[in-house]
């Protein structure tokens, strides 16, 4: 955790570098921009009326603080702007992009003449200004700029967007547009880094939370491309309605992924059943509501915008509330997520509150969105990466524990060689290899002769030492490819597959001779000679690889070896090995 402050400083530096050009562009615009919205008044309806007739209704225009809270198929805005244009060379009317129909611009000049210009979707698309606006030129006549401007917006989905209209110089407008697009490309490029990290983490551990963050990153990139206007450069045939659809659906996917990411990364015990349910409910609610609102956007003027902002505001509150609650309970992942999401959540909530008309308009709500989203994507990528590596470590530790348990479960505690369970598993795995199927192989059952006498005469501790020493002798004589295990009590079992039948028979005889030649001792007693007997059964081919049958045949051969005087090898089938003839 000591690296986190350093990483946060790096995020701050990146965000600062991103924000500097944007701040410079905004400063240039601020020096030449003049507020249009503060002196405008609105009128709802009258879609069929001509602009000249609307001007006669000016006493009916609403100039109150709630002037933009209109549920209407036509929104008219009027303002006297003669003095605003003083000192301007080429003024441009710049307003925040919104989903609406055609925009009508009616200009009234000081000499009483008028001019009307209608801008359809294609016109407004061509006059798009990054990162969020449309700029319409104020046409002069005989060297005079309009004294009064009347704007008509058909089917405004979110009238609150018309609260941000500026009169600025065309050069400043273009400068801001160009710099914003450069920043837009930079941000879109930087967002590829979290996406590549997600691919890397998903290759390490296939977990849902990585998928949700990938979904969020892609949605952020798509929404950013739409919000910055890069969509029109990438897809020249795209319209403002296309942009609106893609941007809002991307935002819905972002909200969905964010809720599900919080749900996946938080500690289930600290999150609780209701916390998990609320996040899943809001994830699907935002996705469904956004889709329905966009489908019926033309019929939901103002209402659709209010529903949209209410749902997203609730989603942000629930997501942050659950994170805060889990963080207070000590959930480290919740703390890290809260840190990553805090900036973007703050901007998002402020934008919702602004849309509701509860607070004024500030440039940081729009320009801060760049920085907040980039910081969120990078910070949350670190959170996801931290959790991915944490889970990978947990998985590796679990594997080590599993291997340790398997080793315990498949190892004889006394002699340290494989046990009966291990031998049974190995026997069946042995014949899965075609190479092994073609080899000569045999099962040998080894039993210590008169082992009960050793226990009775010297004690069970001495008997354990004899078992360990016999196991060590036979293991040292085994060749590569042989598999040796303790089957239980004083009985051992061997799977031999090295060489010909004669080679296997010699190996078995060597085990007998090595044990007979060994002087067995323990700390208190000189035990002397201990012999073994072996029952050996050859497998003619892999089709006969049945453990129970072969073990029974080898056991019968062992019984014969015992009956024939012990300290010898006996074969399950008639066999005359070379060493016997010799």
N, C-alpha and C positions, 0 to 999 in steps of 0.2 A: 504493500500500500504506500510505501515511501515514494514511489514514482509518480503518484497521482498529481501532487502539486506541480511537478515539472511538466507533466502532460497538459495540465490546465493552462500553464503559462504559454505553452506552445499554441494552444487553441486561441488564447487571447491575442497572440501576435498575428496568427493567420487572419482572425476576424478583423483586427485593426488594419492589416494590409488590404483586405477586401473593402473595408469601409472608407478608407482614405479617398480613393477616386470618386466614390459615390458622394461623399461629403463635399468634395470640391465642386462636383457638378451641381449639387443642391444649393451650395452657396452662390454659384453663378446665377442659378435660376432665381434664388431668393432676392438677389440684388436687383433683378429686373421684373419680377412677378408682382402683379397687383391683384388683390382679392376681388373677385367678381361676386362670389356667393353671398358675402356679408350684406350686400345691398340689393340682392335679388328678391323677388316675390313670386309666388306660385299660384297657379290656377289649375284645377282638375277638370277633365272632361272636355266637351266642345271639340271633339275630334274632327267633326265635319266643317267647323267654322274656318274661314279664311283668316290669315294673320291680321289683315286690316280690321276685321270684325272683332278679333280677340283684343286688339289694342283699345277698342272702345269699352271693353269690360275691365279696364285697369283698376277702377275703384273696388272691384270685387276680388282682386288678387290678395293672397294671404302673405303677410310679411312677418308673421309671428315666428317664435322659435320652433314651432311644430309644422312649419310650412311644407316640409318634405314628407310628412306622414300622410301620403295620399295613396288610396287604393283606386287606381284609375287606368283607363285605357289610353289616356293622353295627358301628359304633364307639360304645362306651359311655365316658362320662367322668363321674367322680364327684369331688366336693370338698365339704369342710365349710366353710361360708361364714358361719356365725353371727356371728363377730366382725367380718367384713368389712363387715357392714351397720350396725355401730354408728354412730350419728349421721346415718344416711341417712334421708331422708324418703320418697323414691320410687325405690328402686334398680331398675336395668335391667341385664339381662345382654346385653352387646354382644359379638358375635363376628364375625370376618372372614368375608365372604361366600365361599362355595365351592359347587362343583357337587356336590350330593348330593340324596337324596330327602327324605322328611319328617323333621322333627326332633321328638323327644319330650322334653318337659321334666317331670321327676318331682320334686316338692318334698316334703321331709320336715320337718315342723314340730317345734318343741321339745316339744310335748305328745304326739308320736308319730303324729299324724294325717298323712295324705298327700294329695297332689293331683297328678293327671297331666293334662298338656295336650299335645295333638298339633298341630303346625303343619305344614300341607301347603305346596305351592309357592305357592298364592295367598296364604296367611297370611303367609309370609315375604316375599313380594313387597311386600305392603302395609306391612310393617315394615322396609323397606329404609332404611338410613341412609347418606347420602352422606358420604365418598366410597367406602366399600368394605365396609360392615358391615350386619348385621341385628341389631335390638334386640328382645329378648323381655322383657316385664315380669315381675318376681318378685311373684307375687300374695300379699298378706298374708292372714292368717286370724286373726281376733280380735286384731288389732293386732300379730301376730307374723309375722316374716319367716322363710323356710325356714332350717333349721339345716344341712341337707344337700341338695345338688342333684345329680340324676342326669340326664345328657343322653345321648340316643341319636340318632345320625346315621345314616340309612340310605344305603348305597351312596356313601360319601364318596370322591370322585375324588382329592382331595388332602388327606389327613388333617393335613398340616402347617399348614393354615389354622386348625385348632383350637388352635394354640399361642398364639393371640392372643385371649384372652377376658378381658373387663374387666367389673367391676361398677361402674357409675357412676350418678350421679343423672340422672333422666329429663330435668330441665331442661337440664343440661349436654349431654346426648345430643342433644336437639332443637336447642340453640344451635349445636352443631358441625355438625349436619346442614344447617341453614339457611345458615350461613356457607359451608360447603363447596359447597353448590349454587350460591351466588352466584359463588364463585370458579370453579366448573365452567362456568357460563355465560360468565364473562369469558374463560376460557382458550379455550373453543370459539369465541367471537367473535374473539379475537385470531388464531386459527389460520386465519381466512378471509383475512387479509392475505397470508401466504405463498402461498395458493392463487390469489389474484388476481394476484400477481406472476408465478406460473407461467403463467397464461393470457396475460399480457402478453408474457413472454419467448417463449412458444411461438408467439405471433403474429409475433414478430420472426424467430426461427429455429426451424424444426421439427426438434428434436433429441430423441433417445430419453431422454437423461438428464433433460430437463425433464419428460417423461411419468412417469419413475420417481419423481421428487420429488413430482409431483402425486399420484401413487398413495400415496406415503408420507404426505403431508399429509392426504389424505382418510382413510387408515387410522388415523392418529393421532386425527383428529376423531371417527371412529366408535368407536374403542377408548375414547377419553376419555368419550364420551357413555354408553357402557356402564359403564365403571369408576366414573363419578361418580353413576350411577343416573338420569341425565337421560333414559335410554331409557324409563323407566317413566312419565315425565311426557309424553314425546312420543308414546309408544305404550302407552296404558293397558292394553291386552290382553296385553302382553308378560309372559313369565314369567322366572324365574331361569334356566331351561334355555335360553330364547331369548337372554337376555343373555349367557350363557356361550358359546353358539354364535357369536353375532355378534362378541363381544369377542375370542375366540381366532382366528377367521378374519381379523378386522381386524389382529390382531397378526401373523398369518402373512403377510398382504399387506404389512404394514410391514417385516417382515424381508426379504421378497422384494425389495421396492423398494429397501431400504437396500443390500443386497448388489449389486444391479444398478446402483445409482447409483454406488457405490464403483468398480465395474468400468468404468463408462462415463466417469467423470471422471478416473481415474488415468491417468498416462502409460503407454500399452501397453508401451513398451520397458522401463520401470522396474517395471511390474507383472509382466511376464513371462507366458509361456503357462500355467504351472501356477497362478500367482496368479489369472489370469482364470478358469481352469477351476474352481478351488476356490470362488470367489465365486459362479459360476453354479450349481455343484453344491449349495452350501449354500442358495442362494435357492430352488431347486426342492425340496430336501430338507425345508426348514422348512415350505414350503407343503403338500407332500404329507403329511408326517408329522402336521402339525396336523389336517388334514382326516381322516386315518385314525384318529387318537387320539380326535377328537371323535365320529366315527361309532361307535366301539366303547368310548366312555367308561364305560358301565355295566359292561362286562366287564373294564375295565382299572383297577380301583381301585388306587391308589398307583402301580402300574407305569406307567400312562399319564402320571401326573404326573412320574415320574422320567424317562421317555423325553422328554417335552416339555421339561423343564428342561435335560436333557443336550444335546438338539439345539440349543436356543436358546443355551445357554452356548457350545457349539462354534461356532455361527454368529457370535456376538459376538467370540469370540477370533480366528476366522479373518478377519473383516472388519477388526477393529482391528489384527491382525497385519500384514495386507497394507497397510493405511494407514500403519502405523508404518514398515514396510520401504521403501515408496515415499517417505515423508517423509524418511527418513535418506538416501536417494539423491538428494534435492533436488527432489522433485516438489512444486511449490507447491500444486497442487490437493489433493494428499494431506494436506499440512499444514493447509490450511483445513478440509477435511472432518474431520480428526482433532480439530481444535479444536471444531467444531460438534457432533460425535457423542460427545465424551469424557464429558460430564456424564450424558447418557442411558445410555450404555454402562456407566458406572460403577454407576449405580443398578440397571440391568438385571442386571448380573453379581452385585451384592450380593443382589438378590432371589432369584436362582437359588441362590446359595450359602446363603442363609437357608433356602430351601425344602429344600435338601439336609441341613439341620441342622448345618452346619459353623460357623455364627456365630449369635449371638443376634438377637432381634428389636429393631429400632430404628425409631422413628416416621419417621425421614428416608427410610427405604426406601419408604414409601408416600407421605408428604406431599412428599418431594423429587421424586417422580415428576412432579407437576404442573410444578414449576419446570424440571426437566431436559428434559421433553418440549417445553415452550414455548420454552426457550432453544435446543434442538436445531432446532426447526422454523424459528425466526427466523434462527439462525446459518447453517443449511444453505441457507435461501432466499437469503441473501446470497452464499453460495458458488456456488449455481446461477446467480444473477443475474450475478455476476462472470464466470463462465464463459460465460454466454449473451452478455453484452456483448463479452467477449473474442473469441468466435467471430464475432460480428457485425462487429467491427473487422477481423478476419482475412478475412472474406468480402468486405468493402468494399475492403480492400487488394488482394485477389485480383482483384476486378473491375477495379480501377484498372490493375493489372498486365496483365490480359487486354486491356483497352481500349488500353493502351499498345502491347502486342504486335500487336494488330489494326491499330492505326494505322500501326505500322512495316510490317506485312505488306501493308497496302492503300495505302501511300503511296510514290510514286516518290521515291527518295532525292535525286536531282539537282534536280528542278524543284519538289518539294513538292506536286505535284498527285496525285490518285489514279492508281494504276497499272492494269495490265491486269486483274489479279485483282479489283480493286475495281469496275472497269467491268462485268465479266461478272456480278458479284453484283448490281449496281445495275440492270442491264438487265432481269433476270428479276423483281426486286422492283418495278420501275417499272410493270409491267402488272398487278400484283395489285390495284391501286386502280382501281375502276370509273370514277372521274373521269378518270384518266389514259388509260383504254382509249378514251374518246370524243374524245381530243385528236388533233390532227394531229402526227405526230412523224416524225423522220428520223434516220438515222445518217450522220455525216460523217467520212470518213477524211482526215486532213490530213498532208501530207508536205512536208518542207523540200526545195526544189529545189536540186539540185547540192550537197548537203551534204557529199559526199565531197571535193569541191574545197576546201571551207572547211577540213576536217581536214588535207588534204594541204598546203595553202598556209600556213595559220596555226597548225596543230597541234591536237591533241585538246582541250587546255585551252580554246582559243578556240572550238572546236566545242561544248564544254559550255556556254560562256557564251551562244552563239547559241541553243542549245536552251532555256536558262533564259529568255532574253529573248523568244523566240517564245511560250513557254508563258505568260509574264506578259502579253503583248499580247493573246493570244486570251482568256485568263481575264478580263481587264479588259473585254472586249467581250461576254462571255457575259451572257445575261439570266437572270432568276430562272426556274428550271425546267430550264435546260440543265445537262448533266453532262459535264464535260471531263476527259479522262484521257490519260496517256501510254501508248501501246500497245507501244512498244519502239523502240529506235534513234532515228531522226529522225521517227518516225511517231506522230501523236496521233489520238485518236478523240473524237467529240462525239455526245452524244444530245440532239437539239434537240426541244423540245416547246412552244415559246412562240409562240402566234399561228397564223396561216394558213400555207399553203405559201409564199405570197409573202413573208410575214414571215421565214420560215426561210431562204428563198433569199437575201433581202437580208442577213440575218445572216451567211451564209456568204461572200457577196461582200464584206461589210465586213471580215471577217477577212483576206481576201486583200489588200484595199486598205491596211489598217492595217499589215500586215507590209511591203508594198512601199514604203510611205512612211517606214518607220523606218530610221534610220541606225545600223547595228549596229557596236559598238565593244567592244574589250576593253582591258585596261591597256597592252598592248604594240602593238596593231594597230588600224588603222581599217579595219574589214571592209567597210563600205559597205552596199549593198543586198543583202538576202536575201529571196527570194520563197517563197511556198508554193503548193501545188496541193491542191484539195479534190475528193474524189469523194463525191457526196451521193445517198442513196437514201431515198425516202419509204416509210413503212409505210402501206399503205392502211387496215388495221384491226388490232386487237390479235390477231386470229387468225393474223396473219403475223409475230407476235413470235418469230421464230427467229433467234438471234444469228448463227449460222454462215451461213445463207442471206443475210441482210441485209448482213452484213459482206462477203461475197463479191461481192454486187452493187455495194456502195459501192466496193470495191477495183477492180472493172472500170471504174467511172466515173472513179476516180483515174488509172488507167492511160491512159484516153482523154485526160484533162486533161494528162497528161505528154506524150503523143504530139502533142497539139494546140498545144504551145508553152509549157506550164507557166504559172504565175502566174494561174490561173483556176479557176472552179468548173465541174465537169461533172456532169450528172445521169444516174442509172442508167437512167431511163425518159425517153422524149421529153417535154420540158417547156420551155415558153417563158415564163419569168418576166417580170414587168412591167419590172424594172430592165434586162433584156436588150433588151426592145423599145425602151425609152427610150434 
